[in-house]
Amino acid sequence: MTSELSDRQKEIIEVSLALIAENGIQGLTIKNLAKRIGFSESAIYRHYENKIEILVAILNYFKENTERLFTAELNAEGDALTKINHLFQNQFKIFANSPSLVAVIFSEELFRNEAILVKKVSEIMDNNFITLTSIIKSGQENGELRTDVEAEHLAVVVMGTLRLFVKQWQMSAYAFSLSDKGKELSNSVKILVKK
Protein backbone atom coordinates (compact mmCIF):
# COMPACT_ATOMS: atom_id res chain seq x y z
CA MET A 1 0.00 0.00 0.00
CA THR A 2 1.02 3.62 -0.16
CA SER A 3 3.42 4.99 2.41
CA GLU A 4 1.11 7.90 3.37
CA LEU A 5 -1.50 5.55 4.79
CA SER A 6 -1.58 4.60 8.45
CA ASP A 7 -1.55 0.93 9.40
CA ARG A 8 -5.25 1.20 10.28
CA GLN A 9 -6.07 2.75 6.88
CA LYS A 10 -4.15 -0.05 5.16
CA GLU A 11 -6.11 -2.59 7.16
CA ILE A 12 -9.40 -0.91 6.20
CA ILE A 13 -8.42 -1.00 2.51
CA GLU A 14 -7.33 -4.65 2.66
CA VAL A 15 -10.53 -5.73 4.42
CA SER A 16 -12.57 -3.61 1.98
CA LEU A 17 -10.96 -5.47 -0.92
CA ALA A 18 -11.77 -8.77 0.76
CA LEU A 19 -15.42 -7.75 1.18
CA ILE A 20 -15.57 -6.66 -2.46
CA ALA A 21 -14.04 -9.98 -3.54
CA GLU A 22 -16.73 -11.87 -1.64
CA ASN A 23 -19.84 -9.79 -2.38
CA GLY A 24 -18.99 -7.16 -5.00
CA ILE A 25 -18.88 -3.43 -4.38
CA GLN A 26 -22.40 -3.50 -2.94
CA GLY A 27 -21.02 -5.74 -0.17
CA LEU A 28 -18.72 -2.97 0.97
CA THR A 29 -20.57 -1.06 3.67
CA ILE A 30 -19.23 0.66 6.76
CA LYS A 31 -21.33 -1.71 8.85
CA ASN A 32 -19.89 -4.83 7.15
CA LEU A 33 -16.40 -3.38 7.35
CA ALA A 34 -16.62 -2.63 11.07
CA LYS A 35 -18.04 -6.08 11.77
CA ARG A 36 -15.26 -7.81 9.79
CA ILE A 37 -12.46 -5.81 11.39
CA GLY A 38 -13.99 -6.09 14.82
CA PHE A 39 -14.46 -2.52 15.90
CA SER A 40 -17.16 0.13 15.86
CA GLU A 41 -18.42 1.97 12.80
CA SER A 42 -17.31 5.23 14.42
CA ALA A 43 -13.74 3.89 14.43
CA ILE A 44 -13.96 3.50 10.62
CA TYR A 45 -15.30 7.04 10.29
CA ARG A 46 -12.22 8.37 12.07
CA HIS A 47 -10.17 7.22 9.07
CA TYR A 48 -12.60 7.51 6.16
CA GLU A 49 -15.75 9.61 6.03
CA ASN A 50 -17.62 7.11 3.86
CA LYS A 51 -17.46 4.25 1.39
CA ILE A 52 -16.55 6.64 -1.45
CA GLU A 53 -13.41 7.75 0.38
CA ILE A 54 -12.40 4.12 0.82
CA LEU A 55 -12.92 3.45 -2.90
CA VAL A 56 -10.86 6.56 -3.73
CA ALA A 57 -8.06 5.22 -1.51
CA ILE A 58 -8.19 1.87 -3.34
CA LEU A 59 -8.08 3.61 -6.72
CA ASN A 60 -5.18 5.80 -5.57
CA TYR A 61 -3.29 2.68 -4.51
CA PHE A 62 -3.87 1.07 -7.91
CA LYS A 63 -3.03 4.32 -9.75
CA GLU A 64 0.30 4.69 -7.97
CA ASN A 65 1.26 1.09 -8.70
CA THR A 66 0.29 1.14 -12.36
CA GLU A 67 1.93 4.53 -12.96
CA ARG A 68 5.13 3.23 -11.42
CA LEU A 69 5.01 0.10 -13.63
CA PHE A 70 4.18 1.98 -16.82
CA THR A 71 6.83 4.65 -16.19
CA ALA A 72 9.43 1.99 -15.39
CA GLU A 73 8.71 0.26 -18.71
CA LEU A 74 8.77 3.54 -20.63
CA ASN A 75 12.23 4.29 -19.25
CA ALA A 76 13.58 0.71 -19.37
CA GLU A 77 16.12 -0.56 -21.84
CA GLY A 78 14.78 -2.88 -24.49
CA ASP A 79 12.44 -3.00 -27.42
CA ALA A 80 8.79 -1.95 -27.46
CA LEU A 81 7.45 -5.52 -27.74
CA THR A 82 9.30 -6.52 -24.58
CA LYS A 83 7.98 -3.46 -22.76
CA ILE A 84 4.39 -4.19 -23.82
CA ASN A 85 4.80 -7.81 -22.74
CA HIS A 86 6.11 -6.70 -19.33
CA LEU A 87 3.14 -4.35 -18.93
CA PHE A 88 0.74 -7.21 -19.61
CA GLN A 89 2.49 -9.58 -17.23
CA ASN A 90 2.75 -6.99 -14.45
CA GLN A 91 -0.93 -6.07 -14.74
CA PHE A 92 -1.90 -9.75 -14.68
CA LYS A 93 0.25 -10.25 -11.59
CA ILE A 94 -1.43 -7.34 -9.76
CA PHE A 95 -4.91 -8.63 -10.58
CA ALA A 96 -4.07 -12.27 -9.83
CA ASN A 97 -2.72 -11.24 -6.41
CA SER A 98 -5.78 -9.10 -5.67
CA PRO A 99 -8.76 -10.13 -7.85
CA SER A 100 -11.08 -7.74 -6.03
CA LEU A 101 -9.18 -4.84 -7.65
CA VAL A 102 -10.83 -5.88 -10.94
CA ALA A 103 -14.25 -5.23 -9.43
CA VAL A 104 -13.17 -1.75 -8.39
CA ILE A 105 -11.10 -0.70 -11.41
CA PHE A 106 -13.63 -1.85 -14.00
CA SER A 107 -16.75 -0.50 -12.30
CA GLU A 108 -17.23 2.79 -14.13
CA GLU A 109 -20.94 2.07 -14.55
CA LEU A 110 -21.38 1.79 -10.80
CA PHE A 111 -19.38 4.99 -10.37
CA ARG A 112 -21.26 7.14 -12.89
CA ASN A 113 -23.05 9.09 -10.14
CA GLU A 114 -19.83 9.64 -8.19
CA ALA A 115 -17.77 12.22 -10.07
CA ILE A 116 -14.67 11.73 -7.93
CA LEU A 117 -14.56 7.99 -8.72
CA VAL A 118 -15.13 8.56 -12.43
CA LYS A 119 -12.35 11.15 -12.40
CA LYS A 120 -9.95 8.80 -10.62
CA VAL A 121 -10.59 5.89 -13.04
CA SER A 122 -10.23 8.30 -15.99
CA GLU A 123 -6.88 9.49 -14.65
CA ILE A 124 -5.64 5.91 -14.43
CA MET A 125 -6.79 5.08 -17.96
CA ASP A 126 -5.46 8.34 -19.45
CA ASN A 127 -2.05 8.08 -17.82
CA ASN A 128 -1.63 4.46 -18.86
CA PHE A 129 -2.82 5.25 -22.39
CA ILE A 130 -0.33 8.11 -22.79
CA THR A 131 2.57 5.98 -21.58
CA LEU A 132 1.62 3.00 -23.73
CA THR A 133 1.23 5.26 -26.77
CA SER A 134 4.75 6.61 -26.16
CA ILE A 135 6.13 3.06 -26.02
CA ILE A 136 4.33 2.19 -29.26
CA LYS A 137 5.51 5.37 -31.05
CA SER A 138 9.07 4.56 -30.04
CA GLY A 139 8.63 1.04 -31.39
CA GLN A 140 7.29 2.42 -34.66
CA GLU A 141 10.20 4.84 -34.99
CA ASN A 142 12.66 2.00 -34.35
CA GLY A 143 11.03 -0.16 -37.04
CA GLU A 144 9.76 -2.83 -34.61
CA LEU A 145 6.04 -2.12 -34.73
CA ARG A 146 3.68 -1.69 -37.62
CA THR A 147 3.27 1.86 -38.87
CA ASP A 148 0.20 1.32 -41.03
CA VAL A 149 -1.93 1.88 -37.90
CA GLU A 150 -1.64 5.01 -35.75
CA ALA A 151 0.11 4.55 -32.41
CA GLU A 152 -2.99 5.76 -30.54
CA HIS A 153 -5.15 3.15 -32.27
CA LEU A 154 -2.67 0.38 -31.46
CA ALA A 155 -2.70 1.57 -27.83
CA VAL A 156 -6.51 1.28 -27.78
CA VAL A 157 -6.27 -2.25 -29.22
CA VAL A 158 -3.66 -3.30 -26.66
CA MET A 159 -5.43 -1.74 -23.65
CA GLY A 160 -8.83 -2.96 -24.80
CA THR A 161 -7.47 -6.48 -25.22
CA LEU A 162 -6.01 -6.43 -21.72
CA ARG A 163 -9.22 -5.09 -20.24
CA LEU A 164 -11.53 -7.60 -21.96
CA PHE A 165 -9.26 -10.50 -21.06
CA VAL A 166 -9.19 -9.52 -17.37
CA LYS A 167 -12.99 -9.10 -17.38
CA GLN A 168 -13.40 -12.57 -18.92
CA TRP A 169 -11.23 -13.95 -16.13
CA GLN A 170 -13.37 -12.18 -13.54
CA MET A 171 -16.66 -13.30 -15.12
CA SER A 172 -15.44 -16.91 -15.20
CA ALA A 173 -15.03 -16.70 -11.40
CA TYR A 174 -11.24 -16.79 -11.95
CA ALA A 175 -11.50 -20.23 -13.56
CA PHE A 176 -8.19 -20.01 -15.41
CA SER A 177 -4.67 -18.87 -14.66
CA LEU A 178 -4.46 -15.21 -15.57
CA SER A 179 -0.67 -15.42 -15.85
CA ASP A 180 -0.52 -18.58 -17.99
CA LYS A 181 -3.33 -17.67 -20.36
CA GLY A 182 -2.06 -14.10 -20.28
CA LYS A 183 1.28 -15.18 -21.73
CA GLU A 184 -0.56 -16.76 -24.65
CA LEU A 185 -2.58 -13.59 -25.16
CA SER A 186 0.54 -11.43 -24.96
CA ASN A 187 2.13 -13.52 -27.72
CA SER A 188 -0.94 -12.97 -29.92
CA VAL A 189 -0.80 -9.22 -29.27
CA LYS A 190 2.85 -9.23 -30.35
CA ILE A 191 1.82 -10.80 -33.66
CA LEU A 192 -0.83 -8.11 -34.16
CA VAL A 193 1.39 -5.11 -33.47
CA LYS A 194 4.82 -6.11 -34.76
CA LYS A 195 6.03 -5.01 -38.17
Protein Blocks (a to p, Z undefined) as FASTA:
>chain_A
ZZkbcfklmmmmmmmmmmmmmnojklpcfklmmmmnopafklmmmmpgblklmmmmmmmm
mmmmmmmmmmmmmmpgcdfklmmmmmmmmmmmmmmmmmmlmmmmmmmmmmmmmmklmmmm
mmmmmmmmmmmmmmmmmmmmnomacckbcfklmmmmmmmmmmmmmmmmmmnoopacfklm
mmmmmmmmmmmmmZZ
